Amino acid sequence: MPTAHHPYRRARRRTYALLASAAALASAAALATALPADAHDGRGGHGHHPSRYQDVQLLSFNDLHGNLEPPSGSSGRVTELQPDGTTKTIDAGGVEYLATHLRDARAGHPYSITAAGGDMVGASPLLSGLFHDEPTIEALNKLKLDVTSVGNHEFDEGARELARLQNGGCHPTAGCYTDKKFKGADFPYLAANVLDEKTGKPILRPYWVWKKKDVKIGFIGVTLEGTPGIVSADGVKGLKFKDEVETIDKYAKVLQRQGVQSIVALIHEGGYPASGSYNYDCDSPGAGDGISGPIVDIAKNVTPAVDALVTGHTHTAYTCTIDDPAGRPRMVTSAASFGRLYTDTTLTYDRFTGDIARTAVKSANRVVTRDVPKAADMTALIDKWNTLAAPIGNRPIGYISADIGNTGTESPMGDLIADAQLAYGKELDPGTDLALMNPGGVRAGLTYAAKGAEGDGVVTYAEGFTVQPFANTVNLQDFTGAQLVQALKEQVSGANAAAPKILQPSSGLTYTLDLTKTGADRVVTDSIRLNGAAIDPSATYRVATNSFLAGGGDGFTTLGQGTNDLVGADDLTALEKYLTANSSAASPLAPPATGRITVVP
């Protein structure tokens, strides 16, 4: 290595002389991995030379989903485990606060990187979604985000729109929203495992290298291989999604050939910690014991050349160590979602090896509390876009008497959406029998407390948009009774066997979900009833779903096989129509009672 890149030769010779005189014959390898207790300031003490070890701060978050304003309800809270074993909830999130927290965290850390794990945009509230997420990209630029992987939601509007978010330019149909041309992201989106079908090459950069003086850290970004199954077919048209582990291993070798030994993988795939508390000790009782899900297998198989994994997708919070293929613990992190947390990781860079001293890596999730000053530049950004959105977003579309939540196997919000789609389906075709809603499409609940000046219990268009931001259409299809039963069984079998996706049923459809059984048998066939009558396998049923499910999304292949299709308006229109027809200021809508699905635990 040239002397210009290796200012430690004199110090190392002095060390070797001391070791020799003491007859302590340590190997060069042992010397390279020994980490002094005082090696964490990176300043050194030998003249003008920096020390061997340099702490690099890695701040990371994931799954922001355009939540610029503080999320409401449970989406804007985190659970904190207390020393006595109890828990408390803390209000969290909002980019005005996230900016302040990140800026405070960076103070005193000249070597600091901010990275993200995908789904920065997509499924966004109206403030960002109405403007094709340009406001979120502007906010991330102001946050000084250095790099992010793509997530599945970056493909909601297809690869062409993702390229626009990266490179800038006005929207092809909506045009420019302000007198300034949208300039795109200042940070690189990484998509190492997303290939153009025709060229076989990544559609965006596969990796990126952060450099400061003599410190270099490479980042490889991937999204989950299963993205095509959870995004509309139009969004992934012409794209190929490759295996996460194979892709990361491939580009880790590329980076190493370029002399980059410190590598972080940004992976939009995640796990499920054993606790919902953000500060749960994932490594108790043993390393990685407190987490399950797809990220575990990925972490166990990704090359040991990768030093840390920043993950996402599951909207959960964890900082775990999972052994790499060489049996060495490796940090795996996720910061929940919606900007409620950020992860603060210390990577100790060894200037001798150019690698991360893995045993010194420390990581913790920090809450984006709302008790700090708001960042003025973020407030100005939010105000600018709110002024443009207000005429649309503030319009009342309904009234509710209490919170309508979106959590649980069967949620009140899920039932309400299914009822709305059934009612709208009957408008299109009076023969419509039932509706089914995918749980992942229920992005939020409705809160009774006023968010702005609209008054308690008033549901605004902006709030409805936050619940259903995808602009899916409501589709009617015919299925046989046998197909309907099969579709219900696909909730807990096939692609959904390990992580069931329970469809939200419209009023009149009831059945038992027996979790003591396995596979498809968990949906008890004889219990399925429509308006009290058993399902006739040979009869025809008219079913309303959104266009995502009608395309076989979320592993519901049978729902992609319907006939006699009729495509209606978008799903938010159906919800708005239902709320307008069934609620008023004098007679607000009560949350639907769950119980359409009887769960045997």
C-alpha positions in Angstrom: 0.0 0.0 0.0 1.5 3.4 -0.9 2.9 5.5 2.0 0.4 8.3 1.3 -2.4 6.0 2.4 -0.7 4.5 5.3 0.5 7.0 7.9 1.1 4.4 10.5 4.3 2.8 9.5 6.5 4.6 12.0 4.1 4.0 14.8 3.8 0.3 13.9 7.7 -0.1 13.8 7.9 1.5 17.3 5.2 -0.9 18.5 7.0 -4.0 17.0 10.3 -2.8 18.7 8.6 -2.6 22.1 7.0 -6.0 21.7 10.3 -7.5 20.6 12.1 -6.1 23.6 9.4 -7.5 25.9 9.6 -10.9 24.1 5.8 -10.7 23.6 5.5 -12.4 20.2 2.0 -11.4 19.1 1.0 -12.1 15.6 0.2 -9.3 13.2 -3.4 -10.6 12.9 -3.8 -10.5 16.7 -2.4 -7.0 16.7 -4.8 -5.9 14.0 -7.9 -7.1 15.9 -6.9 -6.0 19.4 -9.0 -3.0 20.4 -7.6 -0.7 23.0 -10.1 0.4 25.7 -9.4 4.1 24.9 -9.5 3.8 21.1 -12.9 5.3 20.7 -12.1 9.0 20.3 -10.4 8.7 17.0 -8.1 11.6 17.7 -4.9 9.8 18.5 -2.0 11.0 20.5 1.1 10.7 18.3 1.9 14.0 16.8 -0.4 14.9 13.9 -1.3 11.3 13.0 -4.8 10.1 13.6 -5.2 7.1 15.8 -5.6 3.6 14.5 -9.3 3.4 15.4 -12.0 5.9 14.2 -15.5 5.8 15.5 -18.0 6.4 12.7 -21.6 7.3 13.6 -24.3 5.6 11.6 -27.7 7.1 12.0 -30.5 5.1 10.3 -34.2 4.9 9.9 -36.7 3.1 7.6 -40.3 3.0 6.3 -40.9 6.7 6.6 -43.8 6.4 4.1 -44.0 10.2 3.6 -45.1 10.8 7.2 -43.9 14.4 7.4 -46.4 15.5 10.0 -46.6 13.7 13.3 -48.6 10.4 12.7 -51.8 10.2 14.7 -53.1 7.4 16.9 -51.0 4.3 17.5 -49.0 5.1 14.3 -47.6 8.0 16.3 -46.6 6.2 19.4 -43.8 3.8 20.6 -43.8 1.5 23.5 -40.9 1.7 26.0 -40.0 -1.1 28.4 -39.4 0.2 31.9 -36.8 -1.2 34.4 -39.6 -2.7 36.5 -40.9 -4.7 33.5 -43.9 -2.4 32.9 -44.3 -0.5 29.6 -45.3 3.1 28.8 -46.2 4.7 25.5 -44.4 7.8 24.1 -45.7 10.1 21.4 -43.2 10.1 18.6 -42.5 11.1 15.0 -42.8 14.0 12.6 -40.0 15.3 10.5 -39.8 18.6 12.4 -38.7 16.6 15.4 -36.7 14.0 13.5 -34.6 16.7 12.0 -33.8 18.2 15.4 -33.0 14.8 16.9 -30.7 13.9 14.0 -28.9 17.2 14.0 -28.4 17.0 17.8 -27.1 13.5 17.4 -24.5 14.5 14.8 -23.1 17.3 17.0 -19.6 16.4 18.0 -19.4 13.5 15.5 -17.4 14.7 12.4 -17.5 11.1 11.0 -21.3 10.7 10.7 -23.4 8.9 8.0 -27.2 8.9 7.7 -28.7 5.9 5.9 -32.2 4.5 5.4 -33.7 1.1 4.7 -36.3 1.8 2.1 -40.0 2.8 1.8 -39.2 6.4 2.3 -42.2 7.1 0.0 -45.4 5.4 -1.0 -48.5 4.7 1.0 -48.0 8.3 2.2 -50.4 10.7 3.8 -52.1 13.2 1.6 -49.5 16.0 2.3 -46.9 14.0 0.4 -49.0 11.5 -1.6 -51.1 14.1 -3.3 -47.9 15.5 -4.8 -46.3 12.1 -5.8 -44.0 12.3 -2.7 -42.0 15.3 -3.9 -42.4 16.8 -0.4 -40.8 13.8 1.2 -37.8 13.9 -1.1 -37.4 17.6 -0.3 -37.6 16.8 3.4 -35.0 14.0 3.1 -32.7 16.3 1.3 -33.0 18.8 4.2 -32.4 15.9 6.7 -29.0 15.3 4.9 -29.8 11.7 4.2 -26.7 10.2 2.6 -28.1 7.0 1.1 -31.1 4.6 1.1 -32.1 1.3 -0.4 -35.3 1.0 -2.4 -38.2 -0.6 -0.7 -41.3 -2.2 -2.3 -43.3 1.0 -2.0 -40.7 2.9 -4.1 -42.3 0.8 -7.0 -45.9 1.8 -6.3 -45.9 4.1 -9.4 -43.3 2.1 -11.4 -39.6 2.3 -12.2 -40.0 5.4 -14.4 -41.5 7.4 -11.5 -38.7 6.1 -9.1 -36.2 7.4 -11.6 -37.9 10.8 -11.5 -37.7 10.9 -7.7 -34.0 10.2 -8.0 -33.2 12.5 -10.9 -35.8 15.2 -10.7 -38.2 16.7 -13.3 -42.0 17.4 -13.3 -44.5 14.6 -13.0 -45.5 13.4 -16.5 -49.3 13.9 -16.0 -49.6 16.2 -12.9 -46.9 18.5 -14.1 -45.0 20.9 -11.8 -46.7 21.9 -8.5 -44.7 25.0 -7.8 -42.8 27.6 -9.8 -39.6 25.6 -9.1 -38.7 22.5 -11.0 -38.4 19.4 -8.8 -34.7 18.6 -8.5 -34.9 15.0 -7.2 -33.0 13.3 -4.4 -29.6 14.6 -3.3 -28.9 11.1 -2.0 -28.5 7.9 -4.1 -31.3 5.3 -4.1 -29.6 1.8 -4.2 -31.3 -1.1 -6.0 -28.7 -3.8 -6.4 -31.2 -6.6 -6.8 -33.7 -4.9 -9.1 -32.8 -5.5 -12.7 -34.2 -4.3 -16.0 -35.5 -7.5 -17.7 -34.1 -6.4 -21.1 -30.6 -5.3 -20.1 -30.2 -7.5 -17.0 -28.6 -4.5 -15.2 -29.7 -2.8 -12.0 -32.1 0.0 -12.7 -30.3 2.3 -10.2 -26.9 2.2 -8.5 -26.2 -1.1 -6.7 -23.8 0.4 -4.2 -22.2 3.6 -2.9 -19.1 4.4 -1.0 -18.9 7.0 1.8 -15.5 8.6 2.2 -14.0 11.0 4.7 -10.3 11.5 4.6 -8.9 8.0 4.8 -12.1 6.3 6.1 -14.2 4.4 3.5 -17.5 2.5 4.1 -19.4 0.9 1.3 -23.2 0.5 1.2 -25.2 -2.1 -0.8 -28.9 -1.6 -1.1 -31.5 -4.3 -1.9 -35.3 -4.7 -1.5 -37.1 -7.9 -0.7 -37.0 -10.5 -3.5 -40.8 -10.9 -3.0 -41.6 -7.3 -4.1 -43.6 -8.4 -7.2 -46.1 -10.2 -4.9 -46.9 -7.1 -2.8 -46.9 -4.4 -5.5 -49.3 -3.9 -8.3 -48.3 -5.6 -11.5 -47.9 -2.3 -13.3 -45.4 -1.1 -10.7 -43.0 -3.9 -11.4 -43.5 -4.3 -15.1 -40.3 -5.0 -17.0 -38.3 -5.6 -13.7 -36.7 -8.7 -12.2 -36.0 -9.0 -8.5 -33.1 -11.2 -7.5 -32.2 -13.0 -4.3 -31.0 -10.7 -1.5 -28.1 -12.8 -0.2 -26.7 -13.6 -3.6 -26.9 -10.0 -4.6 -25.2 -8.6 -1.5 -22.5 -11.2 -1.7 -21.8 -10.3 -5.3 -21.4 -6.6 -4.6 -19.4 -7.1 -1.4 -16.8 -8.8 -3.6 -16.9 -5.8 -6.0 -16.4 -3.4 -3.2 -13.5 -5.5 -1.7 -11.8 -5.5 -5.1 -12.0 -1.7 -5.0 -10.3 -1.7 -1.6 -13.4 -1.1 0.5 -13.4 -3.5 3.4 -16.0 -1.9 5.6 -19.5 -2.7 4.2 -23.0 -2.1 5.4 -26.1 -3.7 3.7 -29.3 -1.7 3.5 -32.0 -4.4 3.2 -35.7 -3.7 2.8 -36.7 -6.9 4.5 -37.1 -7.4 8.2 -38.0 -9.5 11.2 -40.3 -9.8 14.2 -38.9 -9.2 17.6 -40.3 -11.0 20.6 -41.4 -7.7 22.2 -43.1 -4.7 20.8 -41.0 -2.4 22.9 -38.4 -0.4 21.0 -35.8 -0.9 23.7 -36.3 -4.7 24.2 -33.0 -6.6 24.6 -33.1 -8.7 21.5 -30.0 -10.6 22.5 -31.4 -11.9 25.8 -31.1 -14.8 26.6 -28.8 -15.4 23.6 -27.7 -13.6 20.5 -30.5 -13.2 18.0 -32.9 -15.3 20.1 -35.4 -12.5 20.4 -36.1 -12.2 16.7 -37.8 -14.3 13.9 -38.8 -13.7 10.3 -37.1 -13.5 6.9 -34.2 -11.3 8.1 -32.8 -14.0 10.3 -32.0 -16.4 7.4 -30.7 -13.5 5.4 -28.4 -12.3 8.2 -27.1 -15.9 8.8 -26.2 -16.3 5.1 -24.9 -12.9 4.0 -21.1 -12.9 3.6 -19.0 -12.1 6.7 -17.5 -9.3 4.6 -20.6 -7.3 5.5 -20.2 -5.6 8.9 -23.8 -4.5 9.7 -27.3 -4.8 8.3 -29.8 -1.9 8.4 -33.2 -3.4 7.7 -36.9 -2.5 7.4 -40.3 -3.5 5.9 -41.8 -5.1 9.0 -42.3 -1.7 10.8 -40.8 -3.2 13.9 -37.9 -2.0 16.2 -34.8 -4.0 17.0 -31.1 -3.9 17.5 -30.0 -7.6 17.5 -26.8 -9.5 16.9 -27.1 -12.5 14.6 -24.2 -14.7 13.8 -22.8 -14.5 10.3 -21.7 -17.6 8.3 -18.4 -17.5 10.1 -20.1 -17.6 13.5 -19.3 -14.0 14.4 -22.0 -11.8 15.8 -23.2 -9.0 13.5 -25.5 -6.1 14.2 -28.9 -6.1 12.6 -31.2 -3.1 13.2 -34.6 -1.6 12.3 -36.2 1.6 13.5 -39.9 0.7 13.4 -41.6 3.1 10.9 -43.1 6.6 10.2 -40.0 8.4 11.6 -40.8 7.5 15.2 -37.3 6.2 15.9 -33.8 6.4 14.5 -31.0 3.9 15.2 -27.7 5.2 16.5 -24.9 2.8 15.7 -21.2 3.2 16.3 -18.9 1.5 13.8 -15.3 1.4 14.9 -13.1 1.7 11.8 -9.7 0.1 11.9 -7.3 2.1 9.8 -4.8 -0.8 9.7 -7.2 -3.2 8.1 -9.7 -0.8 6.6 -12.4 -2.9 8.2 -14.8 -2.5 11.0 -13.8 -3.8 14.4 -16.9 -5.9 14.8 -16.5 -6.5 18.5 -16.7 -2.8 19.2 -20.0 -2.1 17.3 -22.7 -0.7 19.5 -26.3 0.2 18.5 -29.5 1.5 20.1 -32.8 2.8 18.9 -33.7 6.4 20.0 -37.1 7.9 20.2 -38.0 10.8 18.0 -39.8 12.6 20.9 -41.9 15.7 20.4 -40.4 17.5 23.4 -37.6 19.1 21.4 -37.8 22.3 19.3 -39.3 21.9 15.8 -36.8 22.4 13.0 -37.8 25.6 11.4 -36.9 24.6 7.8 -39.1 21.5 8.1 -42.0 23.6 9.5 -41.7 25.9 6.5 -41.7 22.9 4.1 -44.8 21.4 5.7 -46.6 24.8 5.6 -45.7 25.3 1.9 -47.2 21.9 0.9 -50.1 22.2 3.3 -51.1 25.5 1.7 -51.3 23.7 -1.7 -53.1 20.6 -0.2 -55.6 22.4 2.1 -58.4 23.0 -0.4 -58.5 19.2 -1.1 -57.5 17.8 2.2 -59.6 19.8 4.6 -62.9 18.8 3.0 -65.1 16.8 5.5 -66.2 13.4 4.1 -67.8 11.9 7.2 -68.3 11.7 11.0 -67.3 9.1 13.6 -68.2 8.7 17.3 -64.9 7.1 18.4 -61.5 6.0 17.2 -61.7 3.3 14.5 -58.5 1.3 14.8 -56.5 -0.7 12.3 -54.8 -3.2 14.5 -55.7 -6.8 15.3 -56.4 -9.9 13.2 -59.7 -8.3 12.2 -59.7 -4.6 12.7 -62.7 -2.1 12.8 -61.0 -0.1 10.1 -60.6 -3.2 7.9 -64.2 -4.1 8.4 -65.3 -0.5 7.6 -63.4 -0.5 4.3 -64.8 -3.9 3.4 -68.3 -2.7 4.1 -67.7 0.4 2.0 -66.5 -1.7 -0.9 -69.5 -4.0 -0.6 -71.9 -1.0 -0.7 -70.1 0.5 -3.6 -70.0 -2.9 -5.4 -73.8 -3.1 -5.0 -74.1 0.4 -6.7 -72.1 -1.0 -9.7 -73.9 -4.4 -9.6 -76.8 -5.1 -7.2 -75.7 -8.8 -7.4 -72.5 -8.2 -5.4 -72.4 -10.6 -2.5 -69.3 -9.7 -0.4 -66.1 -7.7 -0.2 -62.6 -8.6 0.9 -59.8 -6.2 1.9 -56.1 -6.9 2.2 -54.8 -6.0 5.7 -51.7 -4.3 4.3 -53.8 -1.8 2.4 -55.3 -0.5 5.7 -52.5 2.0 6.3 -54.0 3.8 9.3 -57.1 4.1 11.5 -59.4 7.1 11.9 -59.0 9.1 15.1 -61.9 10.9 16.8 -59.8 13.8 18.1 -59.5 16.6 15.6 -56.1 16.8 13.8 -56.6 20.4 12.7 -59.5 22.9 12.9 -62.1 20.5 11.6 -63.5 19.5 15.0 -63.6 16.3 16.9 -65.2 13.3 15.1 -64.9 14.9 11.6 -63.2 12.8 9.0 -61.4 14.8 6.4 -60.4 13.8 2.9 -56.8 14.0 4.1 -57.5 11.5 6.9 -59.2 9.2 4.5 -56.3 9.4 2.1 -53.9 8.4 4.9 -56.0 5.3 5.4 -56.2 4.3 1.7 -53.4 6.1 -0.2 -52.8 3.7 -3.1 -55.5 4.8 -5.6 -56.4 1.1 -6.2 -59.7 0.7 -8.1 -62.6 -1.4 -6.7 -63.0 -4.4 -8.9 -65.9 -6.9 -9.1 -65.3 -10.5 -10.1 -67.2 -13.8 -10.2 -65.9 -16.8 -8.3 -67.3 -20.2 -7.6 -67.9 -21.1 -4.0 -65.0 -23.5 -4.1 -62.7 -20.7 -5.3 -64.0 -18.4 -2.5 -63.1 -21.1 0.1 -59.7 -21.6 -1.5 -59.0 -17.8 -1.4 -59.8 -17.7 2.3 -57.5 -20.7 2.9 -54.7 -18.8 1.1 -54.7 -16.5 4.0 -52.8 -19.1 6.0 -51.2 -21.4 3.4 -48.9 -21.2 0.4 -47.1 -17.9 0.3 -48.8 -16.9 3.6 -48.2 -20.1 5.6 -45.5 -18.7 7.8 -46.9 -15.1 8.1 -50.7 -15.2 7.6 -52.4 -12.3 5.9 -56.0 -12.2 7.2 -58.4 -10.6 4.7 -60.8 -8.1 6.2 -64.4 -9.4 5.5 -67.5 -7.4 4.8 -70.6 -7.7 7.0 -72.3 -11.1 6.5 -69.2 -13.1 5.9 -68.3 -15.2 8.9 -66.0 -18.1 9.7 -63.7 -19.6 12.3 -59.9 -19.3 12.2 -58.5 -22.1 14.4 -54.8 -21.4 15.2 -54.4 -24.7 17.0 -54.3 -26.3 13.5 -51.7 -26.0 10.8 -51.7 -24.7 7.2 -54.9 -24.3 5.2 -56.8 -26.2 7.9 -56.7 -23.2 10.1 -59.6 -21.8 8.1 -62.4 -24.1 9.2 -64.3 -24.9 5.9 -67.6 -25.9 7.5 -67.7 -22.7 9.5 -67.7 -20.3 6.5 -71.1 -18.6 6.1 -72.5 -15.8 4.0 -75.5 -14.2 5.6 -75.9 -17.3 7.7 -75.9 -19.8 4.8 -73.1 -22.3 4.0 -71.0 -21.6 0.9 -72.2 -23.7 -2.1 -69.0 -24.9 -3.9 -70.7 -24.8 -7.3 -72.6 -21.5 -6.9 -71.3 -18.2 -8.3 -70.5 -15.3 -5.9 -69.8 -11.7 -6.9 -66.9 -10.4 -4.9 -65.6 -6.9 -4.5 -61.8 -6.4 -3.9 -59.3 -3.7 -4.8 -57.3 -4.0 -8.0 -54.2 -5.2 -6.0 -56.0 -8.3 -4.8 -57.8 -8.7 -8.1 -54.4 -9.1 -9.6 -53.5 -11.9 -7.2 -51.4 -9.7 -4.9 -50.3 -10.8 -1.4 -50.2 -14.4 -2.4 -53.9 -14.7 -3.2 -53.5 -16.3 -6.5 -57.1 -17.5 -6.6 -58.4 -13.9 -6.4 -56.4 -13.3 -9.6 -58.6 -15.9 -11.4 -62.0 -14.2 -11.2 -64.2 -13.8 -14.3 -66.7 -11.2 -15.5 -64.6 -8.3 -14.3 -66.0 -4.9 -13.7 -63.7 -2.0 -12.7 -65.1 0.8 -10.7 -63.7 4.0 -9.2 -60.8 4.2 -6.7 -61.1 2.7 -3.2 -61.0 6.0 -1.4 -64.0 7.2 -3.4 -65.8 4.1 -2.1 -64.9 4.9 1.5 -65.9 8.5 1.0 -69.3 7.5 -0.4 -70.0 5.1 2.5 -69.0 7.7 5.2 -71.1 10.4 3.5 -74.1 8.1 3.2 -73.9 6.6 6.7 -72.9 9.4 9.0 -73.7 13.0 9.8 -72.7 15.5 12.5 -75.9 14.6 14.4 -75.5 10.9 13.8 -71.8 9.9 13.6 -70.8 6.4 12.5 -69.8 4.1 15.4 -66.8 1.7 14.9 -67.9 -1.6 13.4 -67.9 -4.4 15.9 -65.4 -7.0 15.1 -66.2 -10.7 15.4 -66.9 -11.7 11.8 -63.8 -13.9 12.2 -63.9 -16.2 15.3 -60.3 -16.8 16.3 -59.5 -20.0 18.3 -56.1 -19.1 19.8 
